[in-house]
Each structure stands twice: as C-alpha cells, then as structure tokens.
C-alpha cells in the first residue's frame, strides 16, 4: 500500500502566499494536498480504510517550522569535494547528494571552459544522469566567453562562439542541454543565440564585454538569462549603462544572483529585486567543489582554486572562482540579512528557476499533483528536513 506522510502545523509557502498552521499530505512520491489544517477534510490523515496512525501513515508535527518547495539550482559546478567537470558518474552523484542534503532537490550540472572534445565527453556522462532523473540537464558555461571577463575560466581555451561548435556541444548532451552561457558580442555570438533558441536551449548572457545595445540585440535574438548578474560583466554606469541595465530592464530576462555576501553587496541585491521584480530573479549557487566541505585547494576544470574563510579564488591571479554556497544558506541570508519577504526569497529558489528550465509542471511549488519535493526550515530559517519525491533525504526528526 502507498505510504502517506502528513505534515501538520507548519507555515506553508504556497503559490498564493503563506498559510499559517498548514497541512500538507504526500502520497508516495506526489503531493496529494496542501492548505490550512482547519480546512482538511476528516479522514485525510490516512488512506481510505486505514486507521489514523496506522503503519502506512507517518505524521509530523512541524509547529514553529516552515515548509517550502524544494530548491532548484540552475547554475552549480560542484560540492562535497567533487565536480561535474570531472566527467564521472561518481563525482557527479557526490555533487548531487551534497546539494540535496542542503535542500536542492532539482539541479542542472554546469561545466567550465575546457577543450571541446572533453566538454562533449562530460556532457555525455552528465546526460546519462539526467536521463535517469538525477539531474535536470546540462549547462555549458564557456568556452564561448570574453577573455577580459573570463573569471575562473582558462583563457587559453576560450574561443568565439562558432554556431557549428555550439551545435556539437548541444548534440553531445543528447537532448539534455538546458542552458549555455556565452558572450554575444563575440563573432558568431548572435547566430549562436538563435541556434540555441531553435534547439530549445536557454541562451544566457554572461562573462561578457557587451555594451547596452549589444546586450539588447542578444535579448532580441532570444537570450533570456543573465548569468550571475553584475559579476563577470561591465559595471552599471550612468553614461554607459552596459549589460546590467539592458538585462534588468527587459521583462523577457531572468537574472541570476549569487547571494553569498561575497559576490553582491546587499544594496545591489535590493536594486536587482526592485528593478526586475520578484518573478524575474533566480538565486543560484555557482558552487564549486568546496561547497559544504571547507577551506583548502581544489580544482575547477583545469584551474586551481584556494578557499579561505569560505571564499574561493584562483591560485593564480586571485579572481573569485565560483562560490562555496548552498541554497539553504542563500535563503537564510535573503530573509535574515537582506530582509526580503519570504515569498520572494522562496520564489527565487524554486518557482522562477523551475519555470525557466521548463520543469515547473513537476517541481518549483507546493501544489497537489507535483513531485513531493520540499524543505523543512525552523523558525530561524535553518534547514531541518529535505523530502525528495516523497522520501526523506534529511528527516526533520533527526536535524
């Protein structure tokens, strides 16, 4: 018989707002119902014909807690001491497991700049994990990016975005390519954006030297994401607004923000939300292998990264090299430090990236019929439980 879980007493963050003293019911791997506890029909705590408290029903009293949708990270490179760029099932699954324990129940695997043949090989490995449901797809970050804005990407491996090469990488992912970050001002950039759109792949503007007009052209060509807005692109200027203004002002664009306290000042975060609105912001980690591990020296593609006090920088040159962030930390910071409304912070971690990736029919919100992916937080917004497809990854009984 299908096992049922009943979560009671928590604040539920639903698409329509926060429900106090809520009740959420899970049947198997699916959400069966959610809403005010007082509105629950008699007998909904157990399957028909079963007594309340029968072995088929697990009931969790979560008074004083929050229940929010499982997080969706559309830009993550590694964690737990492992990296997607290693191109092995073992390391990729270690990354997945690490971030799941921190609430990310859906994620896209991001690569870093490398030799095209090696990137194609990595894409083939990652596509297998996407096909079996461990990943939501593949994100290629580089090698088609600007040399002056390459950040933690190997300059010697950068190249102009030739549409033929772009197509080969997309094909190597065997239908699981979800996004590609490129610099649209480079030769072939706009044609590559159009190719990606025709292939059903999200074209993202990032690691770019594009000006305001060139960025607008890229959006008109079909680009719909700003890769870690403000980082690895020209700064906003009052006479030269650059890509930041073009990306913030256009309603077709979703902007990624890395909310770790290092990549963005809180005032800049507030500016992005004010300009784009809560429905166009997606929190991402851009995490590298040190996430959830600690300080030390780690590989990031062909580069070496040193992590000190949780901040990752290239050993050579000192550029910021991704983050050590997990999305539960991003949510805590958004609410406790940045003082964002809970609904806006949760949307940026779930519904918005799910919609952009085209998986919002299954995940991204707490609604009947969707996957039972959710996160339990205590009153201080610290993670206490993670449920994925109806199975506890982290049980709220064992924080």
C-alpha positions, 0 to 999 in steps of 0.5 A, spaced: 500 500 500 502 507 498 505 510 504 502 517 506 506 522 510 502 528 513 505 534 515 501 538 520 502 545 523 507 548 519 507 555 515 506 553 508 509 557 502 504 556 497 503 559 490 498 564 493 502 566 499 503 563 506 498 559 510 499 559 517 498 552 521 498 548 514 497 541 512 500 538 507 499 530 505 504 526 500 502 520 497 508 516 495 512 520 491 506 526 489 503 531 493 496 529 494 494 536 498 496 542 501 492 548 505 490 550 512 489 544 517 482 547 519 480 546 512 482 538 511 477 534 510 476 528 516 479 522 514 485 525 510 490 523 515 490 516 512 488 512 506 481 510 505 480 504 510 486 505 514 486 507 521 489 514 523 496 512 525 496 506 522 503 503 519 502 506 512 501 513 515 507 517 518 505 524 521 509 530 523 508 535 527 512 541 524 509 547 529 514 553 529 517 550 522 516 552 515 515 548 509 517 550 502 518 547 495 524 544 494 530 548 491 532 548 484 539 550 482 540 552 475 547 554 475 552 549 480 559 546 478 560 542 484 560 540 492 562 535 497 569 535 494 567 533 487 565 536 480 561 535 474 567 537 470 570 531 472 566 527 467 564 521 472 558 518 474 561 518 481 563 525 482 557 527 479 552 523 484 557 526 490 555 533 487 548 531 487 547 528 494 551 534 497 546 539 494 540 535 496 542 534 503 542 542 503 535 542 500 536 542 492 532 537 490 532 539 482 539 541 479 542 542 472 550 540 472 554 546 469 561 545 466 567 550 465 571 552 459 575 546 457 577 543 450 571 541 446 572 534 445 572 533 453 566 538 454 562 533 449 565 527 453 562 530 460 556 532 457 555 525 455 556 522 462 552 528 465 546 526 460 546 519 462 544 522 469 539 526 467 536 521 463 535 517 469 532 523 473 538 525 477 539 531 474 535 536 470 540 537 464 546 540 462 549 547 462 555 549 458 558 555 461 564 557 456 568 556 452 564 561 448 566 567 453 570 574 453 577 573 455 577 580 459 571 577 463 573 570 463 573 569 471 575 562 473 575 560 466 582 558 462 583 563 457 587 559 453 581 555 451 576 560 450 574 561 443 568 565 439 562 562 439 562 558 432 554 556 431 557 549 428 561 548 435 555 550 439 551 545 435 556 539 437 556 541 444 548 541 444 548 534 440 553 531 445 548 532 451 543 528 447 537 532 448 539 534 455 542 541 454 538 546 458 542 552 458 549 555 455 552 561 457 556 565 452 558 572 450 554 575 444 558 580 442 563 575 440 563 573 432 558 568 431 555 570 438 548 572 435 547 566 430 549 562 436 543 565 440 538 563 435 541 556 434 540 555 441 533 558 441 531 553 435 534 547 439 530 549 445 536 551 449 536 557 454 541 562 451 544 566 457 548 572 457 554 572 461 562 573 462 561 578 457 564 585 454 557 587 451 555 594 451 547 596 452 545 595 445 549 589 444 546 586 450 539 588 447 540 585 440 542 578 444 535 579 448 532 580 441 535 574 438 532 570 444 537 570 450 533 570 456 538 569 462 543 573 465 548 569 468 550 571 475 548 578 474 553 584 475 559 579 476 563 577 470 560 583 466 561 591 465 559 595 471 552 599 471 554 606 469 550 612 468 553 614 461 554 607 459 549 603 462 552 596 459 549 589 460 546 590 467 541 595 465 539 592 458 538 585 462 534 588 468 530 592 464 527 587 459 521 583 462 523 577 457 530 576 462 531 572 468 537 574 472 541 570 476 544 572 483 549 569 487 547 571 494 553 569 498 555 576 501 561 575 497 559 576 490 553 582 491 553 587 496 546 587 499 544 594 496 545 591 489 541 585 491 535 590 493 536 594 486 536 587 482 529 585 486 526 592 485 528 593 478 526 586 475 521 584 480 520 578 484 518 573 478 524 575 474 530 573 479 533 566 480 538 565 486 543 560 484 549 557 487 555 557 482 558 552 487 564 549 486 567 543 489 568 546 496 561 547 497 559 544 504 566 541 505 571 547 507 577 551 506 583 548 502 585 547 494 581 544 489 580 544 482 575 547 477 576 544 470 583 545 469 584 551 474 586 551 481 582 554 486 584 556 494 578 557 499 579 561 505 574 563 510 569 560 505 571 564 499 574 561 493 579 564 488 584 562 483 591 560 485 593 564 480 591 571 479 586 571 485 579 572 481 573 569 485 572 562 482 565 560 483 562 560 490 562 555 496 554 556 497 548 552 498 541 554 497 539 553 504 544 558 506 542 563 500 535 563 503 537 564 510 541 570 508 535 573 503 530 573 509 535 574 515 540 579 512 537 582 506 530 582 509 526 580 503 519 577 504 519 570 504 515 569 498 520 572 494 526 569 497 522 562 496 520 564 489 527 565 487 529 558 489 524 554 486 518 557 482 522 562 477 528 557 476 523 551 475 519 555 470 525 557 466 528 550 465 521 548 463 520 543 469 515 547 473 509 542 471 513 537 476 517 541 481 518 549 483 511 549 488 507 546 493 501 544 489 497 537 489 499 533 483 507 535 483 513 531 485 513 531 493 519 535 493 520 540 499 524 543 505 523 543 512 526 550 515 525 552 523 523 558 525 530 561 524 530 559 517 535 553 518 534 547 514 531 541 518 528 536 513 529 535 505 523 530 502 525 528 495 519 525 491 516 523 497 522 520 501 526 523 506 533 525 504 534 529 511 528 527 516 526 533 520 526 528 526 533 527 526 536 535 524 
